[in-house]
Amino acid sequence: MSALPPSAIELEFARRYDQEHARVCLQPQPRGLAGRLAFWRAEQLVRNALKVAGEPGLLLDVACGAGRFWPVLAEHGNRVILASDPSQDMLDHARTHHPQQLLKRIKTFQSSAFTLDLSANAVDCMICMQLFQHIASPDHRLAMLGEFHRVSRDTVIVAVRLQSRFRRKPSAAEGAEPQPLPGKLLLEAEFRQAGFSLLSHQDFFPGCARMRVYVLRKTG
């Protein structure tokens, strides 16, 4: 069963987020000690989430960017890995930055996270570590979650950014205040509204970091 054709409004906000995602992915990653520690922690969160999800055999990495998590996803020897990104240039770039032995395990295809070119219940698990956390609109988050619910037959792993109790107001030099981040209760209500139950969550740094990784199970 294929997805219904997207409306013009859906295509427009998909295009906008796809462009923003490509811009973020092309930014150079920190190479200092702090950057390496942050990446190590993110990899640890992904490993833990995959265990909670039951070490899925058929996995889709949504909006994969440069494939920064492919080595971790491929640690499970029997796993089949699909990877999608709205930018074919980004996928081509990713394939030049990983060893051929790893690339043999990854099947890439160009597709927006809002309108994935896959049938219903196509994969065991989906993981989205980059794009979802940058979506400010509840309606747009629900649209993406709806597509995740359609394509996954079991679990979804998403990274989110949550509202902090210690919000710092930007200075005049920094310009306008950015779009406020959603709170934990709002996001978890959206997960349930989209047809998911919550299996687990992990905070990037418990008690102080805004980033959190959720493992969701499809219901209904």
N, C-alpha and C positions, 0 to 999 in steps of 0.2 A: 504493500500500500504506500503510495507516494504522498508527499505533503501537498496541501492545497496551494495553488499559485499565490505568491505574496501580493499584497495590495501596493499601490504607489507609495502610501505613507510608510509601510513596512520597508520597502526598498530604499526609501530616502534615509530613514534612521539607521538602517543596516549599512548603507554607504558611508554615512558620517562616522559611525563607530569603527567601521573597517579602516577608514583613513586614519583615525586617531590611533588605532591599534598598530598600524604599520609604522606610524611616527614613533611611538614608544619603543617598539621592537628594534628600530634602527638606532636608537640612542646607545652610545657605548656603555657597557656595564662597568661598575667600579672594579678596579684591579687591586686595590689596597687590601690590607688585612681585614678591615670592616666588610668590604665587599665580598671577600672570600668566605668569611664567617657567615654572612647573610645567605649566600648561595648554599653553603653546607647545610644550614638550618632549613632552607626551603626544600632541599633534597630529602632531608630527614622527614619532613612533614609529608612529602609525597610517598615515601616508602611506608610510613605508618598508615596513611590513608588507603593505600593499595591493600595492605593487610586487612584492614577493617572491611574493605569491599570484597574480601574473599579471594584475593589474587586473581583478578579476572583474566580470562584467556584471550578475549577479543576486546581490544581497547581502542578508543578514539581520543586522540589528543586534539582538542578543539582550539582554533586560533593559536597554533603551535609556535608561530613566530620563527625564530632561529633554531628551534628544537632543543632548547637548553635542558629540557628534562628527558630527552630521548635515552641517554645512557641509563638513567634510573628506571625508566619504563621497561627497558630491555633486559634488566637484571634477571627477570623471570624467564628462563630459557624457552619455555613453551608458549610464550605470549605472542599473539599476532597483533601488530600495532598499525593502526591507521592514523594519519595526521593530516589535518585540514588547516588551511589558512586562506583568507580572502585575497592575498597577494601571491601571484605566481612567482614574482620576482623574489619575494621573501622565501618561498619554498625552494627556489633555485639556490638562493644564498645559503639556506640551511644545509643543503646537500653538499656544499663545498667545505663545511666546517665540522664534519664528522667522518670517522674512518669508514671505509667501504664495508667492513665486516658488520658494523652497526647499521649502515644504510640498507643492507640487504634485508633487514628485519622491518623496515619502515616503508609503508605504502602511502605516498602523499597524494593529495588532490586539492584543487582550488575550490573553495566554497565559503560562503558567509556562515557565521555561527547562527544567524537568524533563519537561514534557509538551507540547511545541510542537504547535500545531494545524496541522501541515503534513504532507504526504505524504513518503515516503522519497525522498531525492535531489532535494529540491524546489528547492534554491538552489546556486549555484556556491560560495559562501563564506559563512561565518558569523563574526561578530565579537562578542566579549563582553569589554568593557573594564572592567566594574564588578563584576558579581556573582561571577564565578568566583573572584576573588582573596580573597573573604571566606569561602569554604567551607572549614571546618577538617577535616571528616571525609573520609578517603580513600574510603570507600564512597559518600558523597554526590558527591564529585568524579567518581568513575567513573560514577555514574548520569547525571550531567549530560553527561559526555563521550560516553556511549553514545547519548544523544539527539542530540548534535551529529553523531556519526558517522552516525546514521540520516538526518538531514535534509540534511546537506551532501553534495554529490556530488564535491567536490574538496578544499577547504581550510577550515581553521578558524584564527581569530586570537583568542588569549586573553591577557589580562593576569593575571599571578600575583604573589603576594608570597612571597618566599623567606626561609628562615631565615638570619639574619646570624651571622657568627662573633663579632660584638661585641654580644651580647645584654646589655641593661641590666636588672638586677632592679628591679621596681617598689618604690617606697617604701611604708611602712605607710599613708600617706595615700592612695596610689593604689589600695589594695585588693589583691585577689588577682591573681596573675600570669595574663595572658591565655593563651588557647590557643596553644601553640607553632606557629610557621609550618613548613610542610614544607620539606625540603631539596631541592636541585636534582636529585639522583639519584632520590629518591623520586618527584617530580613527573614527571620524564621517563620513568621506568618506568611510571607510570600512563598517560601518553599512549600509549606503545607497547602496553600491555595493552588499551587501549580501541580499538586498531586504527589508530593514527596513526604516521606517521614525522615526524621533526623536520626542517623546512626551514631555519629560522633562529631566532635569538633576539636581542633587543636589551635592554640594561639601561637603566633610566631615567637613572641617572648611573653610568657604568661604574665598578665597584670600590667603590661606597659605598652605593648605593640598593638597597632590597629589591625594588622593583617591576621585573618583566621582562615583555616581550611576546614570545610565541612564535607562530610560524607553523607550523601542522601540516598535513600532507597525509594524506588518507584512504587507507588501504590495505585490501586484502582485499575 
